[in-house]
Amino acid sequence: MSASLAPECNEVKERYDTCFLKWYSEKYLRGAEKDNKECASLFNEYQKCLSIQVALKDRGIDKLLDDAREDNKENDARLTAPRIWAYISILAPLASGMSYRQQ
C-alpha cells in the first residue's frame, strides 16, 4: 500500500486500503458484491483528513504548526518526562504484587 498524499492521513488511508483490498478480493472478484458499502465510512474519513490537511497547507498553517512544534520540543520533553517516571514509580510496585501504599 502506498503512503497518503498527506502523511498525517497515513493511518486512516491504511485502514481504508485494508478494508478495500479485503472487499475487492473476497467479494467483488467473486461476483458477490458490486458496491463497496462496508468501506465507505473509512473512505469518507480519509477524504475528510485530506481536505483538512490540504486546507492547512493552502493557508500556510501547516508550516506554522511545524514551527510551533519545533520551538516547543524542549518544553514538551521536559514537561512530559516527569509524568512518565511518576507512572513508572506507581505501576512498578503494582506489577510486583505490592500496593502503591506499601512502598
Backbone as CSV, one residue per row, in Angstrom:
resi,resn,N_x,N_y,N_z,CA_x,CA_y,CA_z,C_x,C_y,C_z
1,MET,0.834,-1.175,0.000,0.000,0.000,0.000,0.883,1.243,0.000
2,SER,0.445,2.231,-0.673,1.225,3.459,-0.775,0.870,4.424,0.345
3,ALA,1.768,5.362,0.559,1.541,6.384,1.584,0.504,7.388,1.079
4,SER,-0.078,8.070,2.016,-1.071,9.090,1.696,-0.395,10.328,1.113
5,LEU,-1.173,11.120,0.397,-0.669,12.405,-0.094,-0.319,13.324,1.064
6,ALA,-1.015,13.156,2.177,-0.741,13.913,3.400,-0.292,12.898,4.453
7,PRO,0.966,12.950,4.882,1.468,11.963,5.843,0.612,11.849,7.107
8,GLU,-0.053,12.916,7.484,-0.896,12.897,8.674,-2.100,11.965,8.492
9,CYS,-2.387,11.602,7.259,-3.542,10.757,6.953,-3.148,9.302,6.675
10,ASN,-1.900,8.950,6.879,-1.432,7.597,6.569,-2.220,6.518,7.298
11,GLU,-2.514,6.741,8.570,-3.201,5.711,9.357,-4.595,5.424,8.811
12,VAL,-5.360,6.457,8.565,-6.720,6.252,8.062,-6.676,5.696,6.635
13,LYS,-5.694,6.089,5.839,-5.574,5.537,4.491,-5.252,4.050,4.556
14,GLU,-4.390,3.665,5.470,-4.041,2.257,5.611,-5.266,1.422,6.012
15,ARG,-6.092,1.958,6.918,-7.316,1.246,7.311,-8.266,1.111,6.124
16,TYR,-8.399,2.186,5.343,-9.276,2.126,4.163,-8.724,1.134,3.144
17,ASP,-7.423,1.208,2.859,-6.815,0.296,1.885,-7.013,-1.164,2.278
18,THR,-6.827,-1.455,3.559,-7.009,-2.824,4.053,-8.442,-3.282,3.839
19,CYS,-9.385,-2.438,4.190,-10.806,-2.749,4.001,-11.117,-2.967,2.517
20,PHE,-10.638,-2.048,1.686,-10.919,-2.133,0.251,-10.349,-3.406,-0.355
21,LEU,-9.088,-3.714,-0.047,-8.457,-4.904,-0.628,-9.156,-6.182,-0.194
22,LYS,-9.608,-6.221,1.054,-10.355,-7.386,1.534,-11.673,-7.514,0.764
23,TRP,-12.403,-6.417,0.646,-13.667,-6.433,-0.095,-13.434,-6.831,-1.551
24,TYR,-12.434,-6.233,-2.171,-12.154,-6.480,-3.585,-11.837,-7.949,-3.843
25,SER,-10.952,-8.518,-3.022,-10.531,-9.899,-3.261,-11.565,-10.928,-2.817
26,GLU,-12.282,-10.647,-1.730,-13.211,-11.636,-1.190,-14.628,-11.522,-1.729
27,LYS,-14.997,-10.359,-2.210,-16.389,-10.184,-2.648,-16.503,-9.770,-4.109
28,TYR,-15.848,-8.680,-4.499,-16.004,-8.147,-5.849,-15.528,-9.143,-6.911
29,LEU,-14.315,-9.655,-6.738,-13.771,-10.571,-7.738,-14.566,-11.872,-7.836
30,ARG,-15.267,-12.218,-6.806,-16.064,-13.444,-6.806,-17.512,-13.188,-7.227
31,GLY,-17.799,-11.935,-7.587,-19.130,-11.588,-8.070,-20.190,-11.467,-6.992
32,ALA,-19.766,-11.495,-5.746,-20.733,-11.460,-4.656,-21.286,-10.065,-4.395
33,GLU,-20.488,-9.063,-4.637,-20.913,-7.704,-4.287,-20.271,-6.707,-5.249
34,LYS,-21.079,-5.816,-5.795,-20.562,-4.813,-6.732,-20.345,-3.453,-6.083
35,ASP,-21.027,-3.178,-4.972,-20.883,-1.898,-4.277,-20.102,-2.103,-2.987
36,ASN,-19.122,-1.262,-2.778,-18.282,-1.359,-1.586,-18.822,-0.445,-0.492
37,LYS,-19.940,-0.836,0.084,-20.571,-0.024,1.121,-19.864,-0.161,2.463
38,GLU,-19.243,-1.316,2.693,-18.640,-1.556,4.008,-17.415,-0.690,4.272
39,CYS,-16.769,-0.180,3.241,-15.587,0.664,3.426,-15.886,2.148,3.225
40,ALA,-17.133,2.481,2.951,-17.499,3.861,2.628,-17.173,4.833,3.754
41,SER,-17.425,4.435,4.992,-17.158,5.358,6.105,-15.661,5.630,6.251
42,LEU,-14.839,4.615,6.009,-13.380,4.813,6.062,-12.913,5.716,4.924
43,PHE,-13.519,5.534,3.745,-13.168,6.392,2.620,-13.530,7.844,2.917
44,ASN,-14.708,8.061,3.491,-15.130,9.421,3.849,-14.199,10.028,4.895
45,GLU,-13.792,9.221,5.858,-12.862,9.695,6.894,-11.523,10.101,6.260
46,TYR,-11.044,9.290,5.310,-9.795,9.606,4.621,-9.930,10.889,3.798
47,GLN,-11.030,11.040,3.078,-11.257,12.260,2.295,-11.295,13.491,3.199
48,LYS,-11.944,13.365,4.338,-12.033,14.473,5.287,-10.637,14.854,5.788
49,CYS,-9.838,13.844,6.123,-8.473,14.105,6.587,-7.675,14.834,5.513
50,LEU,-7.767,14.363,4.278,-7.043,15.016,3.181,-7.502,16.454,3.001
51,SER,-8.804,16.689,3.072,-9.334,18.040,2.899,-8.790,18.983,3.960
52,ILE,-8.764,18.506,5.192,-8.240,19.332,6.285,-6.760,19.622,6.061
53,GLN,-5.998,18.603,5.698,-4.556,18.790,5.508,-4.262,19.728,4.338
54,VAL,-5.008,19.582,3.249,-4.821,20.459,2.089,-5.178,21.895,2.455
55,ALA,-6.263,22.061,3.202,-6.673,23.407,3.629,-5.598,24.038,4.508
56,LEU,-5.027,23.241,5.401,-3.949,23.763,6.256,-2.749,24.189,5.416
57,LYS,-2.406,23.387,4.426,-1.252,23.702,3.575,-1.534,24.918,2.705
58,ASP,-2.733,25.010,2.163,-3.085,26.148,1.311,-2.984,27.471,2.057
59,ARG,-3.280,27.436,3.315,-3.257,28.666,4.120,-1.933,28.869,4.854
60,GLY,-1.006,27.931,4.691,0.291,28.048,5.351,0.265,27.714,6.830
61,ILE,-0.849,27.179,7.283,-0.979,26.861,8.702,-0.109,25.661,9.067
62,ASP,0.081,24.727,8.127,0.904,23.567,8.422,2.335,23.971,8.777
63,LYS,2.854,24.978,8.091,4.198,25.477,8.385,4.243,26.104,9.779
64,LEU,3.213,26.873,10.120,3.141,27.472,11.452,3.086,26.402,12.539
65,LEU,2.313,25.341,12.293,2.238,24.254,13.261,3.577,23.545,13.424
66,ASP,4.238,23.285,12.297,5.560,22.646,12.359,6.552,23.516,13.125
67,ASP,6.539,24.811,12.861,7.438,25.737,13.571,7.142,25.753,15.069
68,ALA,5.871,25.769,15.427,5.493,25.780,16.846,5.920,24.486,17.528
69,ARG,5.760,23.365,16.839,6.197,22.085,17.405,7.701,22.070,17.609
70,GLU,8.422,22.571,16.622,9.890,22.617,16.717,10.333,23.525,17.863
71,ASP,9.703,24.675,17.983,10.055,25.627,19.045,9.786,25.070,20.440
72,ASN,8.839,24.162,20.549,8.446,23.662,21.865,8.938,22.256,22.180
73,LYS,9.842,21.709,21.364,10.337,20.353,21.608,10.959,20.208,22.992
74,GLU,11.782,21.176,23.389,12.442,21.089,24.689,11.415,21.151,25.817
75,ASN,10.459,22.069,25.714,9.419,22.163,26.740,8.590,20.893,26.807
76,ASP,8.237,20.355,25.640,7.449,19.127,25.622,8.198,17.994,26.301
77,ALA,9.475,17.847,25.983,10.277,16.782,26.583,10.395,16.985,28.089
78,ARG,10.613,18.202,28.496,10.789,18.497,29.925,9.493,18.270,30.698
79,LEU,8.376,18.661,30.112,7.105,18.571,30.827,6.496,17.177,30.816
80,THR,6.813,16.381,29.821,6.220,15.041,29.771,7.079,13.989,30.454
81,ALA,8.380,14.173,30.506,9.256,13.159,31.107,8.913,12.864,32.564
82,PRO,8.714,13.856,33.433,8.409,13.533,34.835,7.134,12.715,34.995
83,ARG,6.159,12.944,34.147,4.921,12.177,34.235,5.177,10.702,33.974
84,ILE,6.016,10.427,33.006,6.324,9.041,32.675,6.960,8.360,33.879
85,TRP,7.924,9.020,34.510,8.591,8.418,35.660,7.647,8.307,36.847
86,ALA,6.731,9.223,36.983,5.750,9.118,38.063,4.873,7.884,37.867
87,TYR,4.446,7.640,36.637,3.635,6.457,36.364,4.428,5.184,36.619
88,ILE,5.674,5.186,36.205,6.512,4.002,36.408,6.676,3.731,37.899
89,SER,6.900,4.782,38.701,7.088,4.573,40.139,5.815,4.075,40.813
90,ILE,4.658,4.368,40.231,3.394,3.880,40.782,3.106,2.465,40.288
91,LEU,3.357,2.204,39.001,2.986,0.930,38.405,3.962,-0.200,38.720
92,ALA,5.239,0.104,38.907,6.224,-0.951,39.154,5.881,-1.777,40.393
93,PRO,5.569,-1.163,41.543,5.205,-1.981,42.702,3.926,-2.792,42.470
94,LEU,2.992,-2.233,41.718,1.745,-2.948,41.440,2.012,-4.199,40.621
95,ALA,2.955,-4.089,39.688,3.302,-5.234,38.849,3.958,-6.334,39.670
96,SER,4.645,-5.964,40.758,5.310,-6.964,41.587,4.398,-7.503,42.694
97,GLY,3.153,-7.026,42.725,2.207,-7.526,43.707,2.032,-6.635,44.924
98,MET,2.846,-5.600,45.084,2.713,-4.670,46.197,1.685,-3.598,45.854
99,SER,1.059,-3.060,46.848,0.205,-1.914,46.576,1.070,-0.673,46.605
100,TYR,0.560,0.395,46.053,1.304,1.662,45.997,1.627,2.148,47.393
101,ARG,0.752,1.945,48.318,0.938,2.459,49.690,1.888,1.603,50.511
102,GLN,2.206,0.391,50.080,3.104,-0.481,50.829,4.571,-0.127,50.612
103,GLN,4.868,0.771,49.746,6.255,1.092,49.413,7.006,1.619,50.597
